[in-house]
């Protein structure tokens, strides 16, 4: 007996939602690091946020929406992207998350993830 079409559609929607909510942890070529992210004081200049905040960020998001989640979009030493830090509970690793900004700094164009390795 085949499952009803409604059940199959519901399953497809659940799977699609799961794929969207789990960011791919890839370091993109445009990612300009904070440069001193291994130091303990890095999160005093760049926000340290809960991973659930990172999961809400996405390309196409208005910078104002990202600011509401992160505070100011910090990009002191690298005008290409803003930086935030978060601990990923899935793997226990700390990540530097870069938000590529549009030229007018009004839109999040892409996200990049770099695992932070402390000495």
N, C-alpha and C positions, 0 to 999 in steps of 0.2 A: 504494500500500500504506500503510495506517495504522500509526503507531507503536504498540507494545504499551502497554496501559494502565499497566503498571508504570513504563515510561519516562516517560509523561506525569505520573504521580503524583510520581515522583522530581524531575522538572523543577519542578513546582509547589512542592514542599517547599523546593528550593533557592532559588526566587524568593521565597517567603515568608520564609525565613531572611535573605536579603539585605535585604529591606525592614525587618525588625525590627532588624538590626544597624546600620543607617545612621540615626542620629537626624536628625529634621527640625530644621533650624537656625532656629527661629522664636522671636522674643521675645514672651513672653506678657504680658498686661496686669498680672499680679500681680508681675512681676519687679522687685524693688527692688535697684538696683545698689549695689555697694560705694561708689560715689560718687567714688572717687579711683582707679579702676581704670586710668587712663592713666599713672599714676606707676609708675616702675620698682620701687619698694619694696612695691607692693601684694601681690606674691606672698609676702612675708615673713609677712603676717598671714593670707592666704588661700592655700590650697595651689595650686601649679602642678603639674599632673599630665600624664602622657602621654595622648594622645587615645584610646588603647586602653582606658584606665581609664574615660573618659567613655562609651565605647561599651558598657560593662558596666552602667552605671546605667540604671534604668528605673522608671517609676511602679509602685507596689506593692511595691517593694523595702523591706525593713526598714532603718531608719536604722542599725542596728548593722552590717549588711552594707555599707552605703555608707561607714561609718566605717572598716571594714576596708580599703577601697580608697583612701579619701581622707585618713584621719586624722580629727581632730575636725571636725565639721561647723560651719564658722565662719559666724557670723551676727551679728557685733558690732553693726552699726548698723541691722539690719533683721531683726526677729524672724520675718518671714513666710517667708524662704528662706535657705538656706545658699549659699555661693559657692565656686566653684573656677575656676581658669583653665587653659586648654589651647590648644595650637597644633594646628589642624586640618591634617593633611598634605595633604588633598584640595584645599584652596584656599590654603594657606599663611597663613591668617588666625588671629589669636589671639582666643579667645572667652572671655567671662565666662559661666560656666554656673551657673545658679541652680537649686537643688533646692527645690521647694515642699515644706514639711514639714507633716505632719498637725498638728492642734491639740496633741496630746500629744507631738509631735516624735519619734514612734516609726516613722513611715512616710514614704517619699518619695511624694508625691501626683502631682507633675508635674515636668517639666524645661523650662527656658527657656534660650535661647542668645542672647547679645548680642555682636556683633562689636566688638572693642575697637579704637578708632581713637585712635592716639597722635598728639599734636600735632607 
